């Protein structure tokens, strides 16, 4: 599926859509709550946006920001603009105020297109963005923005002649997609036409998509998985994509069954939400043949697969800006993938020892990084290829719009003088069979009692206990204590037994990794891509006066979790209780 891409630099995804329209014509391409498109209608719609882009100077690398909820029109907009050389920056629809201002400013756009439902958020930041940026609304708005949808209706949708524009090649940038911003504000990653073609065709091959497939996609379309992978991998094979604005655990199975979907794209903790919902009469009446995604934890995997009768799970590891990826085609529970020997030279990946105190890979006496042995945890890195042609182009690092941020992701002189590797920022281990397992984010692992504690591994141990619906783990500072003490925030059911929970942790975790503090709360906030938010929880730490939630202290002398009050809190902070 991906072999022809490098040899055909003129073939970009918008052009593929034209070819698909000729082949599949009236077959359904996209289904959304606002509009549906056949393959022919989608191609026609993209040509309208291409002509609009030419008229408004969106060619030759000029940037437009797109702030719009999930819908079929979303894809038509960026396909049309990128066909003629424009670049589209996909903005997180949850951003407001300073965060939205930053995201827009990071890509220096000429235009901002907003969905009518998000016009208020756009109007709020207009005084803070560059005055030359023209704001367009798709739909009625109360702020006087020009109506792009009205202009499009007056624009010709026939195939655009090649001599009307300078077509981009796969070498050129097509999109800007933002990172999750786990440290600081989100960064805008550059995504070329080559990577769009690679993502779509690679996943089409992995999922073996065909015209009979229908993909259920409730992930945000400003994200690389929800906006490109899930959609493109289905469309390039002639299938249909059912788009939903957001995920709903209560409506999920009814929707999947009614829409007759055969594929489902997940991410983060979405599968855990489904497992934690009450039994649904349609949860095994679906036609799903495969669920594809990343972030499915081992403690959820088996129950998700067997309870809902999912024939195949395709777990993978990738990042928007990363230059390597991993795929678990064998269904090994908990693994994020492995590299077949035939692809080893083409996809050079290494795990290197990591120095948690310095916050960077460890180096030996010779100054080079040290490779991990099997089952040893280290940071995953991918070798950056310098050649801009041929199959190895997928190993290039295309970077961010911020050059300094790009440079910080590159590790140099790793195994030889002059080599360069992409830093994933993810800690992994590889077993004797070559399967990789995600351990933690570099910044999430903390040191306590001289040992490294993986928040991800501790969270998996916690959620394996009956009555725990979800949990997040982080380190908190205690005055006078070296390192950070482990703290867990958990959502629990009525059957949760605190004493038995402590015994469970003693069996599953070494003493230094067991949480010192436990916070019980009603729900844990998550990002739109279903990653649990813990920055606020970490900052609130273990002060009982700062929350109405119950906080428990794993008392070392009482050998029990004791409810934390102000008096006990003061004793811990003063160092009168030895930890």
Secondary structure as GFF3:
##gff-version 3
##sequence-region A 1 579
A	DSSP	alpha_helix	13	24	.	.	.	ID=ss1
A	DSSP	beta_strand	28	31	.	.	.	ID=ss2
A	DSSP	beta_strand	36	38	.	.	.	ID=ss3
A	DSSP	alpha_helix	39	55	.	.	.	ID=ss4
A	DSSP	beta_strand	63	67	.	.	.	ID=ss5
A	DSSP	alpha_helix	72	83	.	.	.	ID=ss6
A	DSSP	beta_strand	87	90	.	.	.	ID=ss7
A	DSSP	alpha_helix	97	105	.	.	.	ID=ss8
A	DSSP	beta_strand	111	115	.	.	.	ID=ss9
A	DSSP	three_ten_helix	116	118	.	.	.	ID=ss10
A	DSSP	alpha_helix	119	125	.	.	.	ID=ss11
A	DSSP	three_ten_helix	126	128	.	.	.	ID=ss12
A	DSSP	beta_strand	134	138	.	.	.	ID=ss13
A	DSSP	beta_strand	146	147	.	.	.	ID=ss14
A	DSSP	alpha_helix	148	153	.	.	.	ID=ss15
A	DSSP	three_ten_helix	162	164	.	.	.	ID=ss16
A	DSSP	beta_strand	173	178	.	.	.	ID=ss17
A	DSSP	beta_strand	188	192	.	.	.	ID=ss18
A	DSSP	alpha_helix	193	207	.	.	.	ID=ss19
A	DSSP	beta_strand	214	217	.	.	.	ID=ss20
A	DSSP	alpha_helix	224	224	.	.	.	ID=ss21
A	DSSP	pi_helix	225	229	.	.	.	ID=ss22
A	DSSP	alpha_helix	230	235	.	.	.	ID=ss23
A	DSSP	beta_strand	240	243	.	.	.	ID=ss24
A	DSSP	alpha_helix	252	258	.	.	.	ID=ss25
A	DSSP	beta_strand	263	267	.	.	.	ID=ss26
A	DSSP	alpha_helix	270	275	.	.	.	ID=ss27
A	DSSP	beta_strand	290	294	.	.	.	ID=ss28
A	DSSP	alpha_helix	298	307	.	.	.	ID=ss29
A	DSSP	beta_strand	313	317	.	.	.	ID=ss30
A	DSSP	beta_strand	326	328	.	.	.	ID=ss31
A	DSSP	three_ten_helix	341	343	.	.	.	ID=ss32
A	DSSP	beta_strand	349	352	.	.	.	ID=ss33
A	DSSP	beta_strand	354	355	.	.	.	ID=ss34
A	DSSP	beta_strand	360	361	.	.	.	ID=ss35
A	DSSP	beta_strand	378	383	.	.	.	ID=ss36
A	DSSP	three_ten_helix	391	395	.	.	.	ID=ss37
A	DSSP	alpha_helix	403	408	.	.	.	ID=ss38
A	DSSP	beta_strand	410	412	.	.	.	ID=ss39
A	DSSP	beta_strand	420	430	.	.	.	ID=ss40
A	DSSP	beta_strand	436	441	.	.	.	ID=ss41
A	DSSP	beta_strand	446	448	.	.	.	ID=ss42
A	DSSP	beta_strand	451	453	.	.	.	ID=ss43
A	DSSP	alpha_helix	455	463	.	.	.	ID=ss44
A	DSSP	beta_strand	468	476	.	.	.	ID=ss45
A	DSSP	beta_strand	485	492	.	.	.	ID=ss46
A	DSSP	alpha_helix	498	508	.	.	.	ID=ss47
A	DSSP	three_ten_helix	511	513	.	.	.	ID=ss48
A	DSSP	beta_strand	517	520	.	.	.	ID=ss49
A	DSSP	alpha_helix	535	540	.	.	.	ID=ss50
A	DSSP	three_ten_helix	544	546	.	.	.	ID=ss51
A	DSSP	beta_strand	550	555	.	.	.	ID=ss52
A	DSSP	beta_strand	560	563	.	.	.	ID=ss53
A	DSSP	alpha_helix	566	573	.	.	.	ID=ss54
###
